[in-house]
Amino acid sequence: MRYRLINRIGEGTFSTVYKAQDILHDHYINDWDMDADKENHENDAATKQTKRPKYVAIKKIYVTSSPNRIFNELELLKDLRDSPNVCPLITAFRHQDQVIAVLPFFQHKDFRDYYRDFTTNDMRVYFHSLFTALKAVHEAEIIHRDIKPTNFLYSPAHKRGVLVDFGLAEREGTDYQQCFCGLPEREQHKREENSIYAASCIAAAKAGQPLPRPSYPKEDQRSSRRANRAGTRGFRAPEVLLKCTAQTCRIDVWSCGIMLLTFLSKRFPFFHSADDIDAFIELCTIFGKKKMKDTALLHGQVLQTNIPTIPENGHSWEKILLWCTSRNKRDDGGLTPEEHDAVSFMQCCLQLDPRRRITAAQALQHPWLTADAESAPPSSQESEMVD
């Protein structure tokens, strides 16, 4: 027996993760353990005191997962093995009908225990660590698809974190198909003008009637739209909700923006949608009907709603954050300068048009993240591993 299970530390749709002691750690070459040389030196200097136990994370992947999904996750982890702030794969094996992945165990704190107490400087260090990981993932042309607090294991004490859980990840361009958003602007306008909905709107306007409700043609010859909508509720980008068939790595950047919104608003989760329609309505409430109509049209969709509480032009981020934190601009003076800087960065992440959204590499060059670049902690590949 090589591993001794300690306790269960996580459970998801496709797997369960356990903390385990690596009993035979010293019998193998552990090039993933960046702390090994340091520990050996300290142990020699300490007159061969009893060595501290080494821990790993055992990920048991459910048999209900498809073989392709399992192989994809292990292959992507292998490709990202030397990436900074990304949890590497130690090994994987099959035990009876189970597939087991062995990963380093990273000591971290539950997100719910610290997110309300983070200052903007703490947030800056956190997101520098996260975007360092994301930059490496995106440079490998891999979309994580499930960026959220529970998939970024962060240690406030060590001021660093690691990105985990590539169960939904895929290579950029997988199942790619031409989407309306990828067409030249002239072609987009041409298709809009020749669409059935545009023709009905023109006819209604000439007849002095209200705009018609969107509907499908009686004999619609178009194939149904299929797109990957994997992800966690509340963290999925608008193009995912709109079934864009040409999704890119920038859907991960949107998820990072939602995480920053969680920190600034001190509300987790920020969104509580039950399905894609509810999720889209929540975005409409923030950004307003006008912007969301343009966003839907960007992907060849038509938005029409009669919900009276959805504003036409949305709300400012300052108004939303002040309301979430029980403040008002008249008595409390609005957001602090530090909060305004963070909001400016968040807006770059939460652009509705993915073409205008910042990339992970650009995020690391943004003034908000470079403000304390000299004091930013080293990546997990350059600093000692926590066991």
N, C-alpha and C positions, 0 to 999 in steps of 0.2 A: 504494500500500500504506500503510495507516494504522497497523497493528500489527506488531511484530516479536516473534515468540515467543522466549522465553528458555529456559524449561524447564517440565516437567510438575510440578505441585505437589500434585495430588490426583486420585484416581480413585474413582468410586463405581459403584453398580449402573446408574445411568441417565445418567452424564455423566463427562467428564474435564475437569479444570481446569488451565490453563496460566498461568504468569506471562508477561506480554508488555509490551513498551515501547510507550507511546502516542506514536508519532512526530509526529502532527499535533495534539498536545494544545493548543498555543497557537492553533490555527486555529478552535477551537470555544469556546462558552460553557460552562464547566465549573462549573455551580452546585453540583454535588455535591462539589467539591473545596474544603473549608472552609479549606484551607491556602494557597490560591492568592494571596490578597491579601498575606499575610505574606511569602510567597516573593518576590513582585514587589517589595515594599518592600525586602527584604534584598538582592535583586539590584541594585536601583538604587543602594543605599547602598554596594554592593561594586564600584562602577564597572563594572557590566555584565559581571561574570565569567560564565563558561560556566554555563548553567543545568543543574541536576541533571535527569537523565532522569525522566520520569513513568511509573509502571508501573500496569498494570491486571491484572485477572484475567479470562481468557477461559474461559468455561464452554461447552464443546461438548456439547450434549445429543444423546444417541444417537438414531438413527432408529428404534430399537425402542421408544422412548417413545411413548405414545399422544398424538395432537394435543391432546386435552383436558387431559392432564397437563401438557404443555408450556405451553399457554395459561394454565392455572390458576397455575402457578408465576410466570410473567411478570406476570400481572395482580396477584397478591398482592404481589410485589416493588414494583410500581408504586404500589400503595395504601400501602405502608409506607415510601415514599421518604423522608419527613421524620421518621421515627421514630428516637429516640436509641438508639445502640448496635446498630442493625440495618443490615446491609450494603445500601446502596441499589443499584438498577438504573440503570446509566448509559444503556445502549441495548441493543437486540437486533435481529438481522437474520437473514435466511436466506441461506445460501451453498450453492448446489447443493441437496443433499438434507439439509443439516445446519442446525440452528437454533443460533445463537450468541448467548449473553448476555454482555454486557460489564459487569463489576463493578469497584469500586475494589480495589486490591491492598493488603491490610493486613499489615504486617510483624508476625509473631507467632512464638512459640516452640512447639515440639512439646510437647504435654501430657505425654508420657512423660519429658521432660527436666526437669520442675520439680515435678510433683505430690507427689513424696515429700519434697521440701524445704520445702514451704509450711508456714508457721506458721498458727495459727488467725487471726491478724490478716490474713495474706495471703489466707486463704480468705474472710474477711469482705469484703475489697475485691473479690475475684473475683466473689462471689455478688451483691454490690450491683450490679456492672456487668451481670451476667447477668439479674438480676430487673428491672433498669431496662429492658432490651431486651424481656423477656418481658411486662412490664406494658403496653408500647406495643402489642405484638402481640395480646395478649388484649383490650385495649380496642378494637381494630379487629375483634374477634370472629373471630380467626383462631387455629386450633390448629396449632402447628408440627409436632407428631407425631414429631420426630426429634431431640430435645434430647439432646446427648451432647458429650463433650469436643472431638471433632474438628469439631463444628459451631459451636463458640464459640471464635473465634480470639482468643487472649489474649496480650498482651505484658506479662510481669512487670516489664519495665523501665519501661514507661509506665503500668502498673497500670490497664489498660482493655482491653476486648475488644469484638468485634462478633459478632452472631449471623448465621450464614450457612445456605445450603442449605434452601430452601423447597420442595424437590422433592416432599415427602410432605405438605406443609401443605394445609389445607382450611379453609373457613369453618365456624365452629361451627354445628351444626345440619344440616350436609350429611348426607343419607340418615338423618335422625333418625327413630326409631321408638320407641314407648313401651316402656320396659324395666321389669322388675319393681322395680328400685331407685327408679323415679320414682313409684310408686304410694303413696297414703296408707298409713300404718302399719296402720290397721285393715283395709284391703283386702289388704295383704300377708299378714297373719295369716290372713285368711279363705281366701285362695288356698292358703296352706301347709297349712291344715287339710283342705282339700278335694282336695289333690293325691293322685295315685295312690301316690306313695312314702310319704306320711304314712299313708294307709289301710293299706298293707302293713305299715308299722312297728307300727301299733296292733294289727293282727291277729297279728303275730309276738309282740308283748308278751303278749297274752292267752293265746296258746298256749305261752308259755314258751320260744320258739325265738329264735335269734339274729336280728339285724336282716338283712333281705334285701339282696342286692346290687342297686344301682340298675340298672334296665333300661328299655327302651322298650316301650310297649304293643304288642301284636301288630298292631293296626290303628291306628297313630298318625295322626290326622287333622291334626295340627299341621304348619305349614310349617316348613322347616328354618331355623335361626337364622343370619342372615348379618350380619356387622358388620366394620367396618374394623379390621384388626389390624396396619396398617402401623407400622413403627418398627424400632428396632435391638434385637437380643437383649440381654437384661439390663437394658434401660432402660424396658421397657414396663410400664405400670401394671397392677394386677390386673384392673381392669375391662376392659382391652383383651384380656388373656388369657382372660377369661370371656365374651368376645363380647358385651359390653354394647352395646346399640343406641342408647344415649343418651349417648355420650361427650362430655365437655366439655373446656374448656381446662385443667382441673386434671390431665389426664394429663401435661401438660408439667411441672407442678410436681413430680409424682412422679419424673420423670426427673432433675430438679434435685436432689432428695433423694438419688438413687442416685449422682449426681456427688459430692455432699458426703460420702457414705459411702466413696467411692473415695479422697477426700483423707484422711479420718480413719483409714481402715484401711490406707492406703498400698498398696492392691492394685488393679491395673487390668489387665483388667476384674475387677470383683468377682464377677460371676456368669458361669458358663460353660455355660449351658443350650444344648442343641442344638435344642430345639423348645418349643412352648407347654407341653406336659405337664411337661417337665423344669424349665422356668422356674417353673411353679406349685409344683412339689415343693420347689424351692430356697426359695421364699417360705414354704412350710409349715415347713421346717426352722428358719427364723428366728422366725417369728411363732407357730408351733405349730398343731396340727390344729384346736383349738377355734376360734380366731379365723378361720382360713382357711375352716372350715365355714360360719361365720356370713357371711363375705365372699361365698362361693359362693352361699349361699342368698339374699343380698341381690340377686343378679342372676338368681335363678330357677334356680340350678344346685345339684346335690347332689355333695358331696365325700365319697368313701369310699376309704380306702387301707389296705393291710396292710403298708406299709413300716415295719419295726420301729424304724428309726433316727429317725423323725420324732417329736419330743416332743409331748406334749399341749398344753403351755403355752408352748413356745418358749423363747427365751433373751433376756436383757437386752442392750441395746446395749453397755453397759459390758463385759460378758463377751466379746462378739464382738470389740470393738475391742481389748481387751487381748490376746486370743488372736492376732489378726491382726498385732499389733505386738510379739509375743513378750514380753509383760509379764504379771505376775500381781498381783492386788490385795494379797496378803500382803507381797510383797517390794518392790513399786514403789508401793504406796499407791493404786492405782487410777488413774482418769483425773484429769487436772488440772482445776481450776475452769474454765479456758478451754475445755477439751474438753467439759466438761459443758454449757456454754452452747451450744456448737456442736451437740451431740447434741440438746439441747432444741429447737433450730430444725429440725434434721433430722427429728425426730419429727413436727413439724407438716407437713412435706412428705410424709412416708411414712405418712400415715393410710390405712388400708385402705379405709375408706369415703370416697369422693370428696366427699361432702357435708360431711365434717368436715375435709377437707384445706384448708390455707391457700391463699389466692389470691396471685397475683404482687403485687398492690397491697398486700395485708396483709403479705406477706413483707417488703416495703420498710419497713414500720412496726414490724417485730418488733425487740425490744430487742437481739438479736444483731447485726442489720444496722445499727441506728441508733446503736450504741455509738460508732462512729467516723464518724458522718455528716458532721461538720464537716471531717474530713480526707479524705473520699471524693473520688476524682478526678472531674473533669467528664466528662460523656458524650462519646462520639466526635463528636457533632454540635457540641459546644461547644469541643472541644479540637482541636489540630492533627492533620491526617491524617498517617499515616506512609507514606512511599513507599520 
